[in-house]
Amino acid sequence: MAGERCFLAATTSGALLTCLGAGLVILKLGYAFNEECSSPQAEAIGYTGCFSWGQWVMSTVIIVFAFAYVGFVESAALSAMRHAQEYRRQSLWALALLLSSAVLATLFALLWLAKPWATYQTYPDGRTKAGSKWTIDVWLVFLGYSIIVVIGPLSVALLLVTKNVVQSPDLTSMTDEDVENRSESSSNSGGSSDGSHSMSTPASDRTLVNHGKIARSSFMKQLVAAAVLLLCFVITTVGTP
């Protein structure tokens, strides 16, 4: 069980660090897509959106951090649900931190990145503002709406999970008499035969094993998706002039 506590702490910490890291890199990147390109042809037509290698790397890091965040959140939430009775306080703290980070990430994406109220960057007479005066960035808007679409539903799911854990009975605070009464009632409802009672433990163990496999499988899928996305970035960057 100590290993499960370490796993919960590690995945929760990983989720918080990747969330914070993605936010810091986004702030560092800024309105890079609005910057004018340096080539003579692009300057002649006022073309923007030519990332430097540093800006390309930061954009890639943001996406990798986002995929890693979702993977850490899923793994940490599953771990908290599996052992909410043994480590109730730690599980609730982990779920509260995960929920807070998801809500803050969604608000950050809406207020700082997507800015749906600033879609049209024009003056009152209809003239388009110069790129240097824009208050939105096409790349950041795309990232913002992507975060809202993914992290928004995840926030709702985390809220429901936290609510279920809070409303579940706290077995750690029960007295010995309460535990005995609960055990007797569960054994009576399960049937009088010893065979049916003995089958409950293996089923529970299989459930825990299945949850662990699901968590590992989900995390591996996130890593594979991030690797494929990174490969696509490399191919499009090297293959385009």
PLY file of the C-alpha trace (Angstrom):
ply
format ascii 1.0
element vertex 241
property float x
property float y
property float z
element edge 240
property int vertex1
property int vertex2
end_header
0.00 0.00 0.00
2.95 2.34 0.58
3.76 1.99 -3.09
0.26 3.13 -3.99
0.65 6.24 -1.83
3.92 7.05 -3.60
2.24 6.48 -6.95
-0.62 8.84 -6.02
1.81 11.50 -4.82
4.02 11.15 -7.90
1.18 11.33 -10.44
-0.47 14.25 -8.65
2.84 16.11 -8.53
3.41 15.31 -12.19
0.01 16.74 -13.12
0.64 19.96 -11.20
4.15 20.40 -12.59
3.13 19.80 -16.21
0.16 22.15 -15.83
2.38 24.87 -14.36
5.10 24.20 -16.93
2.68 24.50 -19.86
1.33 27.79 -18.50
4.81 29.27 -18.05
5.90 28.25 -21.54
2.71 29.76 -23.02
3.44 33.05 -21.27
7.03 32.90 -22.50
5.91 32.21 -26.09
3.51 35.15 -26.16
1.99 36.41 -29.41
4.66 34.76 -31.53
2.31 34.04 -34.42
1.67 37.78 -34.89
5.35 38.55 -35.43
6.32 39.45 -38.98
8.43 37.00 -40.96
12.03 37.95 -41.70
12.32 36.78 -45.30
12.20 39.53 -47.97
9.22 37.95 -49.73
7.24 37.69 -46.50
8.13 41.22 -45.45
6.91 42.56 -48.79
3.38 41.21 -48.20
3.37 41.61 -44.40
3.23 37.87 -43.78
3.25 36.63 -40.17
3.43 33.27 -38.43
6.99 32.16 -39.25
8.15 30.58 -36.01
11.80 30.62 -35.09
13.34 27.37 -33.89
13.01 28.52 -30.29
9.32 29.33 -30.72
8.77 26.00 -32.49
10.39 24.13 -29.60
8.27 26.01 -27.05
5.10 25.17 -28.99
6.08 21.51 -29.05
6.82 21.55 -25.31
3.38 23.04 -24.63
1.65 20.22 -26.49
3.78 17.52 -24.84
3.09 19.01 -21.41
-0.65 19.07 -22.18
-0.73 15.39 -23.13
1.39 14.48 -20.10
-0.95 16.49 -17.83
-4.02 14.58 -19.00
-2.19 11.28 -18.51
-1.06 12.20 -14.99
-4.55 13.40 -14.04
-6.19 10.18 -15.21
-3.65 8.02 -13.40
-3.84 10.05 -10.18
-7.66 10.10 -10.19
-7.85 6.33 -10.67
-5.36 5.80 -7.85
-7.32 8.11 -5.55
-10.57 6.27 -6.29
-9.04 2.83 -5.77
-7.69 3.63 -2.32
-10.11 6.27 -1.07
-10.89 4.15 2.00
-7.34 3.28 3.01
-5.95 6.78 2.34
-9.05 8.96 2.43
-7.32 12.19 3.40
-4.55 11.82 0.82
-7.07 10.87 -1.87
-9.26 13.89 -1.16
-6.25 16.22 -1.18
-5.08 14.77 -4.48
-8.52 15.09 -6.06
-8.89 18.65 -4.76
-5.53 19.64 -6.27
-6.34 17.96 -9.57
-9.76 19.61 -9.73
-8.29 23.03 -8.90
-5.62 22.72 -11.57
-8.17 21.66 -14.20
-10.52 24.53 -13.37
-7.68 27.08 -13.38
-6.37 25.71 -16.68
-9.82 26.03 -18.25
-10.25 29.60 -17.00
-6.74 30.50 -18.16
-7.49 29.07 -21.61
-10.76 31.02 -21.85
-9.66 34.39 -20.46
-6.06 34.56 -21.65
-5.87 32.42 -24.79
-9.22 31.92 -26.56
-10.77 35.34 -25.79
-14.01 34.72 -27.72
-15.06 38.36 -27.24
-11.97 39.56 -29.19
-12.49 37.55 -32.37
-12.50 40.51 -34.76
-9.43 42.75 -34.43
-10.86 45.80 -36.22
-11.44 49.47 -35.56
-15.01 50.82 -35.23
-14.94 51.86 -38.90
-14.18 48.29 -39.98
-10.46 48.67 -40.74
-8.30 45.75 -39.58
-5.79 46.61 -36.89
-2.09 46.17 -37.47
-0.70 42.85 -36.26
1.33 44.57 -33.53
-1.91 45.90 -31.99
-3.79 42.60 -31.91
-4.90 41.32 -28.51
-5.20 37.70 -29.68
-2.91 35.28 -31.44
-4.13 32.60 -33.85
-1.91 29.91 -32.35
-2.84 30.79 -28.78
-6.54 30.86 -29.70
-6.22 27.34 -31.11
-4.44 26.16 -27.96
-7.04 27.86 -25.78
-10.05 26.23 -27.39
-8.25 22.86 -27.44
-7.68 23.14 -23.69
-11.30 24.11 -23.08
-12.62 21.17 -25.11
-10.37 18.64 -23.34
-9.87 19.98 -19.81
-13.39 21.37 -19.42
-15.12 17.94 -19.44
-12.24 16.57 -17.39
-12.99 19.17 -14.71
-16.61 18.02 -14.55
-15.49 14.39 -14.25
-13.08 15.25 -11.44
-15.83 17.16 -9.64
-18.14 14.13 -9.78
-15.37 11.80 -8.60
-14.53 14.10 -5.69
-18.22 14.33 -4.76
-18.54 10.54 -4.72
-15.47 10.12 -2.54
-16.69 12.79 -0.10
-20.12 11.16 0.19
-18.75 7.62 0.59
-18.58 6.28 4.18
-15.29 6.84 5.97
-14.31 3.37 7.21
-11.13 4.65 8.84
-13.14 6.60 11.43
-15.46 3.74 12.33
-15.17 1.96 15.64
-14.45 -1.76 15.90
-18.12 -2.40 16.66
-19.18 -0.50 13.52
-16.77 -2.51 11.41
-18.03 -5.79 12.88
-21.66 -4.83 12.28
-20.85 -3.79 8.72
-19.02 -7.06 8.11
-21.90 -9.11 9.53
-24.49 -7.30 7.41
-22.41 -7.69 4.26
-21.85 -11.40 4.94
-25.58 -11.99 5.59
-26.58 -10.21 2.40
-24.00 -12.16 0.45
-25.49 -15.52 1.37
-24.89 -18.16 3.99
-22.59 -20.39 1.97
-18.84 -20.14 2.57
-18.16 -20.56 -1.10
-19.96 -17.37 -2.12
-18.18 -15.40 0.60
-14.75 -16.66 -0.36
-15.28 -15.65 -3.97
-15.56 -11.94 -3.05
-11.88 -11.46 -2.30
-10.52 -12.71 -5.61
-13.06 -10.56 -7.46
-11.92 -7.50 -5.54
-8.31 -8.28 -6.30
-9.12 -8.68 -9.97
-10.86 -5.30 -9.94
-7.78 -3.60 -8.51
-5.56 -5.28 -11.07
-7.88 -4.20 -13.88
-7.87 -0.60 -12.64
-4.08 -0.66 -12.59
-3.93 -1.97 -16.15
-6.39 0.69 -17.31
-4.30 3.44 -15.72
-1.08 2.20 -17.29
-2.75 1.70 -20.67
-4.21 5.22 -20.60
-0.85 6.74 -19.70
0.90 4.84 -22.50
-1.71 6.03 -24.99
-1.02 9.62 -23.97
2.72 9.12 -24.46
2.23 7.52 -27.87
-0.11 10.35 -28.94
2.43 12.95 -27.83
5.21 11.14 -29.72
3.12 10.98 -32.92
2.26 14.66 -32.62
5.92 15.54 -32.11
6.83 13.50 -35.20
4.21 15.39 -37.22
5.71 18.69 -36.11
9.19 17.58 -37.17
8.02 16.35 -40.57
6.01 19.48 -41.37
8.78 21.80 -40.19
11.59 20.09 -42.08
9.47 19.35 -45.15
8.16 22.89 -45.68
10.25 25.80 -46.98
0 1
1 2
2 3
3 4
4 5
5 6
6 7
7 8
8 9
9 10
10 11
11 12
12 13
13 14
14 15
15 16
16 17
17 18
18 19
19 20
20 21
21 22
22 23
23 24
24 25
25 26
26 27
27 28
28 29
29 30
30 31
31 32
32 33
33 34
34 35
35 36
36 37
37 38
38 39
39 40
40 41
41 42
42 43
43 44
44 45
45 46
46 47
47 48
48 49
49 50
50 51
51 52
52 53
53 54
54 55
55 56
56 57
57 58
58 59
59 60
60 61
61 62
62 63
63 64
64 65
65 66
66 67
67 68
68 69
69 70
70 71
71 72
72 73
73 74
74 75
75 76
76 77
77 78
78 79
79 80
80 81
81 82
82 83
83 84
84 85
85 86
86 87
87 88
88 89
89 90
90 91
91 92
92 93
93 94
94 95
95 96
96 97
97 98
98 99
99 100
100 101
101 102
102 103
103 104
104 105
105 106
106 107
107 108
108 109
109 110
110 111
111 112
112 113
113 114
114 115
115 116
116 117
117 118
118 119
119 120
120 121
121 122
122 123
123 124
124 125
125 126
126 127
127 128
128 129
129 130
130 131
131 132
132 133
133 134
134 135
135 136
136 137
137 138
138 139
139 140
140 141
141 142
142 143
143 144
144 145
145 146
146 147
147 148
148 149
149 150
150 151
151 152
152 153
153 154
154 155
155 156
156 157
157 158
158 159
159 160
160 161
161 162
162 163
163 164
164 165
165 166
166 167
167 168
168 169
169 170
170 171
171 172
172 173
173 174
174 175
175 176
176 177
177 178
178 179
179 180
180 181
181 182
182 183
183 184
184 185
185 186
186 187
187 188
188 189
189 190
190 191
191 192
192 193
193 194
194 195
195 196
196 197
197 198
198 199
199 200
200 201
201 202
202 203
203 204
204 205
205 206
206 207
207 208
208 209
209 210
210 211
211 212
212 213
213 214
214 215
215 216
216 217
217 218
218 219
219 220
220 221
221 222
222 223
223 224
224 225
225 226
226 227
227 228
228 229
229 230
230 231
231 232
232 233
233 234
234 235
235 236
236 237
237 238
238 239
239 240
